[in-house]
């Protein structure tokens, strides 16, 4: 059995804090998840067009087994500079992997494409470094969802996208949660209706309580409604369980099922779909049964978080897509 976490966000995972920063003129932003101490992390990349930083070092056989923060950002390749802002901020705090008398913060990140959403993109200096530093500076257990952070300028196949999060607590006391910036090529709702594909996993009416639609996918649903290169859904799933890096990687892989349940189609050649995993190591779990339960819970949380990101998006002047809550 699962129950919703107290905040129903990734901040329910002990040891994690979240910060958002946005630029309304730019129509973009970033989100940082930072640990109170370094945490185990893994990654699964299933989209055909990812944009990433430092994901290679998350493989279980690499030297570094823990990271200081994870970053999700808009801005396409430019957005990777948000990681540099976070890294410099952490270094100033004395955080980072010790190398002699130096500290090197480990800050993997991923980006989504929001360069054609109507914002002012004619900058002379990359703005994402400052956004990353600002997001780190406000990191805490309370943060905005919907039109916020990395989801500030996001769009989907039909509705305006956004930043979503969801959590559960398992019977054994372990917390599992997800955070996602939804900028998908595919559709998050069924056919021409408003029911979310993630409806079977909804808890306590968290994204409208409309239930499950009887309408099937249909051939029309697999025709791209966005142009090539404009899509990507990037996420972080997290738990307070003690996991190895290999187990965290398996959690990220399992969570990809949640993306496929909530976005149709997902993991396409034109998306950069990616899931990070984070484990803060507060609770011991059975290495087999515990990991099995955590993987399933991560997929459920990610499906719910995707729907919540779209459900909580708010209208702004200049929107190129409809907002779900106002349709």
ZIQUIMO-V30464 format. One record per residue. N is the residue number from 1. PHI is phi in degrees with one decimal (999 if undefined). PSI is psi in whole degrees, -180 to 180 (* if undefined). D_CENTER is the distance of its C-alpha to the mean C-alpha in Angstrom with 2 decimals. Layout:
n->N phi->PHI psi->PSI d_center->D_CENTER
n->N phi->PHI psi->PSI d_center->D_CENTER
This chain:
n->1 phi->999 psi->150 d_center->24.21
n->2 phi->-128.3 psi->149 d_center->21.05
n->3 phi->-130.4 psi->155 d_center->20.93
n->4 phi->-66.2 psi->142 d_center->18.33
n->5 phi->-69.2 psi->165 d_center->17.45
n->6 phi->-58.7 psi->-42 d_center->19.25
n->7 phi->-98.5 psi->-15 d_center->16.52
n->8 phi->57.7 psi->38 d_center->14.30
n->9 phi->-139.7 psi->173 d_center->11.25
n->10 phi->-65.4 psi->-17 d_center->9.79
n->11 phi->-70.0 psi->-8 d_center->12.81
n->12 phi->-71.3 psi->-16 d_center->15.02
n->13 phi->-79.6 psi->117 d_center->14.58
n->14 phi->-57.5 psi->131 d_center->17.63
n->15 phi->97.8 psi->-2 d_center->17.40
n->16 phi->-114.7 psi->143 d_center->13.98
n->17 phi->-129.7 psi->153 d_center->13.77
n->18 phi->-128.9 psi->138 d_center->11.31
n->19 phi->-131.7 psi->141 d_center->12.57
n->20 phi->-115.4 psi->149 d_center->12.13
n->21 phi->-144.7 psi->140 d_center->14.62
n->22 phi->-137.6 psi->161 d_center->15.71
n->23 phi->-129.3 psi->112 d_center->18.86
n->24 phi->-64.0 psi->-38 d_center->20.36
n->25 phi->-67.5 psi->-42 d_center->22.76
n->26 phi->-68.0 psi->-28 d_center->20.31
n->27 phi->60.6 psi->47 d_center->18.05
n->28 phi->-158.0 psi->172 d_center->14.96
n->29 phi->-172.8 psi->-173 d_center->13.01
n->30 phi->-146.7 psi->164 d_center->10.55
n->31 phi->-134.7 psi->135 d_center->8.63
n->32 phi->-119.7 psi->137 d_center->9.83
n->33 phi->-111.0 psi->118 d_center->9.70
n->34 phi->-121.5 psi->143 d_center->13.34
n->35 phi->-92.3 psi->150 d_center->15.63
n->36 phi->-62.8 psi->-27 d_center->19.09
n->37 phi->-143.9 psi->167 d_center->20.20
n->38 phi->-55.9 psi->146 d_center->18.89
n->39 phi->-132.3 psi->155 d_center->16.85
n->40 phi->-68.4 psi->139 d_center->16.72
n->41 phi->-141.2 psi->152 d_center->13.81
n->42 phi->-140.2 psi->179 d_center->13.51
n->43 phi->-153.6 psi->149 d_center->11.75
n->44 phi->-133.4 psi->125 d_center->12.29
n->45 phi->-113.7 psi->119 d_center->12.63
n->46 phi->-123.8 psi->-8 d_center->14.08
n->47 phi->-81.6 psi->160 d_center->14.04
n->48 phi->-88.4 psi->-5 d_center->17.24
n->49 phi->-139.5 psi->62 d_center->16.26
n->50 phi->-79.0 psi->157 d_center->13.63
n->51 phi->-131.0 psi->114 d_center->13.67
n->52 phi->-141.2 psi->164 d_center->13.16
n->53 phi->-135.0 psi->133 d_center->14.90
n->54 phi->58.3 psi->29 d_center->16.41
n->55 phi->-78.8 psi->-26 d_center->14.85
n->56 phi->-60.2 psi->-35 d_center->18.47
n->57 phi->-74.4 psi->-7 d_center->19.22
n->58 phi->-84.0 psi->-3 d_center->16.77
n->59 phi->-66.1 psi->140 d_center->19.29
n->60 phi->-57.1 psi->-25 d_center->21.31
n->61 phi->-86.2 psi->0 d_center->24.54
n->62 phi->-79.0 psi->164 d_center->23.57
n->63 phi->-63.4 psi->-50 d_center->25.17
n->64 phi->-80.2 psi->124 d_center->22.22
n->65 phi->-105.8 psi->-11 d_center->20.76
n->66 phi->-133.4 psi->157 d_center->18.67
n->67 phi->-124.7 psi->166 d_center->16.45
n->68 phi->-95.7 psi->-30 d_center->16.53
n->69 phi->-161.3 psi->162 d_center->13.06
n->70 phi->-127.3 psi->143 d_center->9.75
n->71 phi->-126.5 psi->133 d_center->8.84
n->72 phi->-114.3 psi->135 d_center->6.53
n->73 phi->-146.7 psi->151 d_center->9.39
n->74 phi->-78.6 psi->-173 d_center->11.47
n->75 phi->96.4 psi->4 d_center->14.94
n->76 phi->53.5 psi->-144 d_center->14.99
n->77 phi->-59.9 psi->-29 d_center->16.86
n->78 phi->-62.7 psi->-32 d_center->17.96
n->79 phi->-66.9 psi->-18 d_center->14.55
n->80 phi->-63.1 psi->-20 d_center->14.75
n->81 phi->-68.7 psi->-15 d_center->17.39
n->82 phi->-59.7 psi->-35 d_center->14.98
n->83 phi->-62.2 psi->-37 d_center->14.82
n->84 phi->-65.0 psi->-41 d_center->18.62
n->85 phi->-61.6 psi->-43 d_center->18.73
n->86 phi->-64.9 psi->-43 d_center->16.70
n->87 phi->-62.4 psi->-43 d_center->18.93
n->88 phi->-65.6 psi->-38 d_center->22.05
n->89 phi->-63.6 psi->-42 d_center->21.22
n->90 phi->-66.8 psi->-39 d_center->20.76
n->91 phi->-61.5 psi->-41 d_center->23.93
n->92 phi->-63.2 psi->-25 d_center->25.81
n->93 phi->-85.1 psi->-2 d_center->24.95
n->94 phi->83.4 psi->16 d_center->26.45
n->95 phi->-90.7 psi->156 d_center->23.27
n->96 phi->134.3 psi->166 d_center->22.79
n->97 phi->-69.2 psi->126 d_center->24.24
n->98 phi->-77.1 psi->125 d_center->28.01
n->99 phi->-132.4 psi->99 d_center->30.12
n->100 phi->63.1 psi->-128 d_center->33.64
n->101 phi->-95.5 psi->14 d_center->33.68
n->102 phi->-108.4 psi->156 d_center->30.39
n->103 phi->-120.7 psi->129 d_center->26.81
n->104 phi->-120.2 psi->99 d_center->23.98
n->105 phi->-61.5 psi->137 d_center->20.48
n->106 phi->-100.6 psi->112 d_center->18.05
n->107 phi->-133.3 psi->81 d_center->14.82
n->108 phi->-66.8 psi->153 d_center->12.82
n->109 phi->-153.3 psi->166 d_center->10.41
n->110 phi->-143.7 psi->153 d_center->9.17
n->111 phi->-124.9 psi->159 d_center->10.04
n->112 phi->-122.4 psi->162 d_center->10.39
n->113 phi->-94.1 psi->114 d_center->13.92
n->114 phi->-134.1 psi->30 d_center->15.07
n->115 phi->-78.4 psi->-13 d_center->18.54
n->116 phi->-116.4 psi->33 d_center->20.49
n->117 phi->-99.5 psi->10 d_center->19.35
n->118 phi->98.1 psi->-5 d_center->22.52
n->119 phi->-76.9 psi->171 d_center->21.67
n->120 phi->-84.6 psi->106 d_center->24.04
n->121 phi->-108.7 psi->12 d_center->23.11
n->122 phi->-89.9 psi->46 d_center->26.53
n->123 phi->-72.0 psi->155 d_center->25.81
n->124 phi->-99.1 psi->-20 d_center->28.25
n->125 phi->-131.5 psi->132 d_center->26.02
n->126 phi->-53.6 psi->122 d_center->22.33
n->127 phi->-83.6 psi->-10 d_center->20.67
n->128 phi->-75.9 psi->-25 d_center->17.32
n->129 phi->-58.0 psi->-50 d_center->19.04
n->130 phi->-64.8 psi->-37 d_center->20.09
n->131 phi->-65.0 psi->-41 d_center->16.80
n->132 phi->-62.0 psi->-45 d_center->15.25
n->133 phi->-62.8 psi->-41 d_center->18.35
n->134 phi->-65.9 psi->-41 d_center->18.28
n->135 phi->-62.7 psi->-42 d_center->14.77
n->136 phi->-61.2 psi->-40 d_center->15.98
n->137 phi->-65.3 psi->-23 d_center->19.15
n->138 phi->-109.3 psi->10 d_center->17.87
n->139 phi->-60.8 psi->133 d_center->15.46
n->140 phi->-163.6 psi->-165 d_center->16.43
n->141 phi->-92.2 psi->-10 d_center->15.85
n->142 phi->-112.2 psi->130 d_center->16.01
n->143 phi->-156.7 psi->157 d_center->13.63
n->144 phi->-81.0 psi->152 d_center->13.38
n->145 phi->-120.2 psi->176 d_center->11.22
n->146 phi->79.1 psi->-122 d_center->11.99
n->147 phi->-81.8 psi->81 d_center->13.47
n->148 phi->-159.7 psi->154 d_center->12.05
n->149 phi->51.3 psi->-136 d_center->10.41
n->150 phi->-63.3 psi->-20 d_center->8.35
n->151 phi->-93.5 psi->7 d_center->8.96
n->152 phi->-60.1 psi->-40 d_center->12.59
n->153 phi->-112.0 psi->19 d_center->14.12
n->154 phi->-76.3 psi->151 d_center->12.07
n->155 phi->-135.0 psi->164 d_center->14.28
n->156 phi->-128.3 psi->-169 d_center->14.55
n->157 phi->-61.5 psi->-28 d_center->17.68
n->158 phi->-134.1 psi->-51 d_center->19.38
n->159 phi->-95.4 psi->160 d_center->17.64
n->160 phi->-61.2 psi->137 d_center->15.99
n->161 phi->-86.5 psi->-167 d_center->12.19
n->162 phi->174.2 psi->-175 d_center->10.05
n->163 phi->-98.7 psi->126 d_center->7.37
n->164 phi->-125.5 psi->157 d_center->7.43
n->165 phi->-153.3 psi->155 d_center->7.83
n->166 phi->-160.7 psi->157 d_center->10.61
n->167 phi->-146.3 psi->161 d_center->12.81
n->168 phi->-141.1 psi->157 d_center->16.08
n->169 phi->-118.2 psi->125 d_center->19.02
n->170 phi->-80.9 psi->167 d_center->21.08
n->171 phi->-59.1 psi->-29 d_center->24.87
n->172 phi->-83.6 psi->5 d_center->25.10
n->173 phi->90.8 psi->-7 d_center->23.25
n->174 phi->-73.4 psi->136 d_center->20.09
n->175 phi->-100.8 psi->137 d_center->16.84
n->176 phi->-130.7 psi->141 d_center->13.68
n->177 phi->-151.3 psi->169 d_center->10.41
n->178 phi->-140.2 psi->151 d_center->6.79
n->179 phi->-135.1 psi->134 d_center->4.06
n->180 phi->-148.5 psi->141 d_center->2.49
n->181 phi->-104.5 psi->115 d_center->4.78
n->182 phi->-97.8 psi->109 d_center->7.64
n->183 phi->-138.3 psi->45 d_center->10.36
n->184 phi->-79.4 psi->151 d_center->12.02
n->185 phi->-69.5 psi->-37 d_center->15.62
n->186 phi->-81.1 psi->-172 d_center->16.28
n->187 phi->-105.2 psi->139 d_center->17.04
n->188 phi->-98.4 psi->-9 d_center->15.26
n->189 phi->-120.9 psi->161 d_center->18.75
n->190 phi->-86.7 psi->125 d_center->21.91
n->191 phi->54.5 psi->-134 d_center->24.57
n->192 phi->-92.8 psi->3 d_center->25.81
n->193 phi->-89.2 psi->-170 d_center->25.01
n->194 phi->-109.8 psi->-7 d_center->22.45
n->195 phi->-67.5 psi->134 d_center->21.60
n->196 phi->-78.4 psi->143 d_center->18.03
n->197 phi->-57.6 psi->-29 d_center->17.82
n->198 phi->-79.6 psi->3 d_center->15.90
n->199 phi->-51.7 psi->-38 d_center->19.03
n->200 phi->-61.6 psi->-16 d_center->20.50
n->201 phi->-107.9 psi->3 d_center->17.83
n->202 phi->-63.1 psi->143 d_center->17.94
n->203 phi->-122.9 psi->127 d_center->19.16
n->204 phi->55.7 psi->39 d_center->21.58
n->205 phi->61.3 psi->31 d_center->21.12
n->206 phi->-68.3 psi->-18 d_center->17.65
n->207 phi->-135.9 psi->49 d_center->17.18
n->208 phi->105.1 psi->-22 d_center->20.83
n->209 phi->60.5 psi->34 d_center->22.54
n->210 phi->-81.3 psi->-11 d_center->23.98
n->211 phi->79.9 psi->-168 d_center->24.13
n->212 phi->-96.2 psi->134 d_center->24.20
n->213 phi->-82.1 psi->147 d_center->25.80
n->214 phi->-86.2 psi->-2 d_center->28.66
n->215 phi->-81.4 psi->136 d_center->28.03
n->216 phi->-81.7 psi->179 d_center->27.05
n->217 phi->-66.2 psi->-51 d_center->24.86
n->218 phi->77.6 psi->155 d_center->27.81
n->219 phi->-65.0 psi->-37 d_center->28.35
n->220 phi->-62.0 psi->-26 d_center->27.33
n->221 phi->-68.9 psi->-15 d_center->23.72
n->222 phi->-100.2 psi->8 d_center->23.23
n->223 phi->-85.4 psi->123 d_center->24.57
n->224 phi->-59.7 psi->132 d_center->21.99
n->225 phi->-103.5 psi->0 d_center->21.89
n->226 phi->-123.3 psi->160 d_center->20.22
n->227 phi->-79.2 psi->160 d_center->21.83
n->228 phi->-54.5 psi->134 d_center->21.18
n->229 phi->87.2 psi->-3 d_center->18.54
n->230 phi->-93.9 psi->3 d_center->16.86
n->231 phi->-118.9 psi->164 d_center->13.85
n->232 phi->163.9 psi->135 d_center->10.51
n->233 phi->-116.4 psi->122 d_center->7.29
n->234 phi->-120.4 psi->139 d_center->4.65
n->235 phi->-145.3 psi->163 d_center->2.39
n->236 phi->-131.4 psi->128 d_center->4.47
n->237 phi->-110.2 psi->144 d_center->7.48
n->238 phi->-143.8 psi->156 d_center->10.35
n->239 phi->-148.0 psi->156 d_center->14.03
n->240 phi->-91.0 psi->6 d_center->17.14
n->241 phi->-74.1 psi->157 d_center->19.16
n->242 phi->-86.1 psi->113 d_center->20.92
n->243 phi->-125.7 psi->151 d_center->19.74
n->244 phi->-76.9 psi->170 d_center->20.93
n->245 phi->-65.4 psi->-35 d_center->18.80
n->246 phi->-63.8 psi->-42 d_center->19.97
n->247 phi->-67.5 psi->-38 d_center->18.94
n->248 phi->-63.8 psi->-39 d_center->15.43
n->249 phi->-63.0 psi->-41 d_center->15.25
n->250 phi->-64.8 psi->-35 d_center->16.65
n->251 phi->-62.3 psi->-42 d_center->14.06
n->252 phi->-63.5 psi->-41 d_center->11.35
n->253 phi->-62.9 psi->-47 d_center->13.95
n->254 phi->-61.6 psi->-37 d_center->14.65
n->255 phi->-65.5 psi->-24 d_center->11.15
n->256 phi->-59.6 psi->-27 d_center->11.50
n->257 phi->-61.4 psi->-36 d_center->14.23
n->258 phi->-64.0 psi->-37 d_center->12.08
n->259 phi->-64.5 psi->-42 d_center->10.58
n->260 phi->-67.7 psi->-28 d_center->14.27
n->261 phi->-75.2 psi->-25 d_center->15.44
n->262 phi->-104.4 psi->-18 d_center->13.51
n->263 phi->-130.2 psi->127 d_center->13.87
n->264 phi->-126.5 psi->117 d_center->17.37
n->265 phi->-82.4 psi->165 d_center->17.70
n->266 phi->-128.4 psi->171 d_center->14.60
n->267 phi->57.2 psi->37 d_center->14.62
n->268 phi->-82.6 psi->169 d_center->17.35
n->269 phi->-60.5 psi->-26 d_center->19.17
n->270 phi->-94.5 psi->-5 d_center->18.00
n->271 phi->-101.0 psi->157 d_center->14.20
n->272 phi->-109.7 psi->37 d_center->12.30
n->273 phi->-54.9 psi->131 d_center->9.93
n->274 phi->-149.4 psi->144 d_center->8.41
n->275 phi->-130.2 psi->122 d_center->7.05
n->276 phi->-86.4 psi->155 d_center->7.85
n->277 phi->-125.5 psi->144 d_center->9.92
n->278 phi->-133.7 psi->138 d_center->11.57
n->279 phi->-134.6 psi->118 d_center->14.97
n->280 phi->-87.8 psi->-11 d_center->17.00
n->281 phi->75.1 psi->26 d_center->20.22
n->282 phi->-79.2 psi->-33 d_center->21.75
n->283 phi->-120.4 psi->139 d_center->22.98
n->284 phi->-81.8 psi->142 d_center->24.93
n->285 phi->-135.9 psi->159 d_center->24.38
n->286 phi->-62.7 psi->131 d_center->26.45
n->287 phi->-64.5 psi->-21 d_center->25.39
n->288 phi->-103.4 psi->-65 d_center->25.78
n->289 phi->-63.4 psi->-42 d_center->25.45
n->290 phi->-61.9 psi->-45 d_center->22.85
n->291 phi->-65.1 psi->-37 d_center->20.56
n->292 phi->-60.5 psi->-49 d_center->21.26
n->293 phi->-65.4 psi->-40 d_center->20.36
n->294 phi->-66.5 psi->-40 d_center->17.11
n->295 phi->-61.7 psi->-45 d_center->15.97
n->296 phi->-63.4 psi->-45 d_center->16.98
n->297 phi->-63.2 psi->-37 d_center->15.39
n->298 phi->-64.0 psi->-40 d_center->11.94
n->299 phi->-65.2 psi->-42 d_center->12.44
n->300 phi->-62.4 psi->-45 d_center->13.77
n->301 phi->-64.2 psi->-39 d_center->11.05
n->302 phi->-67.3 psi->-41 d_center->8.37
n->303 phi->-59.0 psi->-45 d_center->11.13
n->304 phi->-65.2 psi->-42 d_center->11.84
n->305 phi->-63.0 psi->-37 d_center->8.54
n->306 phi->-61.7 psi->-47 d_center->8.66
n->307 phi->-63.2 psi->-40 d_center->12.23
n->308 phi->-65.2 psi->-35 d_center->11.85
n->309 phi->-60.5 psi->-40 d_center->9.81
n->310 phi->-77.0 psi->-42 d_center->12.84
n->311 phi->-59.4 psi->-37 d_center->15.32
n->312 phi->-93.4 psi->-2 d_center->14.80
n->313 phi->-60.3 psi->143 d_center->14.93
n->314 phi->-115.9 psi->153 d_center->18.26
n->315 phi->-75.0 psi->147 d_center->20.94
n->316 phi->-139.5 psi->156 d_center->21.98
n->317 phi->-58.5 psi->136 d_center->25.01
n->318 phi->88.1 psi->6 d_center->24.61
n->319 phi->-57.7 psi->139 d_center->21.90
n->320 phi->-96.2 psi->-8 d_center->22.20
n->321 phi->-135.2 psi->160 d_center->20.85
n->322 phi->-70.1 psi->149 d_center->21.68
n->323 phi->-96.1 psi->130 d_center->19.72
n->324 phi->-54.5 psi->-42 d_center->19.48
n->325 phi->-69.6 psi->-17 d_center->20.98
n->326 phi->-108.6 psi->2 d_center->23.99
n->327 phi->-75.7 psi->* d_center->24.94
